[in-house]
């Protein structure tokens, strides 16, 4: 990427609060829940997408997520993702909330 070009939201680095929480979430999925490598990879991608969404709304941590943010995110994914992908993303966020 040439200097001066903007990164897309998926390429932008998350703040340290989200990065730390994602690191711990990965360990939680692997060690405590015993999820497969494919599930961990998918859930991490989903959690990162959710983190970018929250960050765009001014959050610096998953703890900053409120009901309005979650509803807005669900509305957004319902417009672009098929039902099975939506279900997986919601499962990832539910696992994130439980950790």
C-alpha positions as CSV (number, residue, x, y, z in Angstrom):
1,X,0.0,0.0,0.0
2,X,1.4,3.4,-0.9
3,X,1.7,6.0,1.8
4,X,-1.2,8.3,1.8
5,X,-3.7,5.6,1.0
6,X,-6.3,4.8,3.6
7,X,-6.7,1.3,4.9
8,X,-10.2,-0.3,4.8
9,X,-11.8,-0.8,8.2
10,X,-10.9,-4.5,8.1
11,X,-7.2,-3.6,7.6
12,X,-7.0,-0.9,10.3
13,X,-5.4,-2.0,13.5
14,X,-7.7,-2.2,16.5
15,X,-7.0,-0.3,19.7
16,X,-5.1,-2.1,22.5
17,X,-8.3,-2.8,24.5
18,X,-9.8,-4.8,21.7
19,X,-6.5,-6.5,20.8
20,X,-6.0,-7.7,24.4
21,X,-9.5,-8.9,24.6
22,X,-9.2,-10.8,21.3
23,X,-6.0,-12.4,22.4
24,X,-7.7,-13.7,25.6
25,X,-10.8,-14.7,23.7
26,X,-8.7,-16.9,21.4
27,X,-7.2,-18.7,24.4
28,X,-10.7,-19.1,25.9
29,X,-12.1,-20.7,22.7
30,X,-9.1,-23.1,22.4
31,X,-8.4,-24.0,26.0
32,X,-11.7,-23.7,27.9
33,X,-14.3,-24.4,25.2
34,X,-12.1,-26.8,23.1
35,X,-13.3,-25.4,19.8
36,X,-11.7,-26.7,16.6
37,X,-9.1,-24.7,14.7
38,X,-11.7,-23.8,12.0
39,X,-14.2,-22.6,14.6
40,X,-11.6,-20.5,16.4
41,X,-10.5,-18.9,13.1
42,X,-14.1,-18.1,12.1
43,X,-15.1,-16.8,15.6
44,X,-12.0,-14.7,15.7
45,X,-12.8,-13.2,12.3
46,X,-16.4,-12.5,13.5
47,X,-15.2,-11.0,16.8
48,X,-12.7,-8.7,14.9
49,X,-15.5,-7.6,12.6
50,X,-17.6,-6.8,15.6
51,X,-14.7,-5.0,17.3
52,X,-14.2,-2.8,14.2
53,X,-17.9,-2.0,14.2
54,X,-17.8,-1.1,17.9
55,X,-14.7,1.0,17.4
56,X,-16.4,2.9,14.6
57,X,-19.1,3.8,17.2
58,X,-16.5,5.1,19.7
59,X,-16.0,2.0,21.8
60,X,-12.5,1.0,23.0
61,X,-13.4,-2.4,24.4
62,X,-16.1,-5.1,24.1
63,X,-17.2,-4.0,27.5
64,X,-18.4,-0.8,25.9
65,X,-21.0,-2.7,23.7
66,X,-24.5,-1.8,24.6
67,X,-27.9,-3.2,23.4
68,X,-28.2,-0.4,20.7
69,X,-24.7,-1.3,19.3
70,X,-25.5,-5.0,19.2
71,X,-28.9,-4.4,17.5
72,X,-27.3,-2.1,14.9
73,X,-24.6,-4.7,14.2
74,X,-27.2,-7.5,13.8
75,X,-29.2,-5.3,11.4
76,X,-26.0,-4.7,9.4
77,X,-25.1,-8.4,9.1
78,X,-28.7,-9.3,8.3
79,X,-28.5,-7.2,5.2
80,X,-25.3,-8.8,3.8
81,X,-24.8,-12.2,5.2
82,X,-26.7,-15.4,4.6
83,X,-28.6,-17.0,7.5
84,X,-26.0,-19.6,8.4
85,X,-23.2,-16.9,8.5
86,X,-25.5,-14.7,10.6
87,X,-26.0,-17.6,13.0
88,X,-22.3,-18.2,13.3
89,X,-21.5,-14.6,13.9
90,X,-24.2,-14.4,16.6
91,X,-22.7,-17.5,18.2
92,X,-19.3,-15.9,18.2
93,X,-20.6,-12.8,19.9
94,X,-22.5,-14.9,22.5
95,X,-19.3,-16.8,23.2
96,X,-17.5,-13.5,23.5
97,X,-20.1,-12.2,26.0
98,X,-19.7,-15.4,28.1
99,X,-16.0,-15.1,28.4
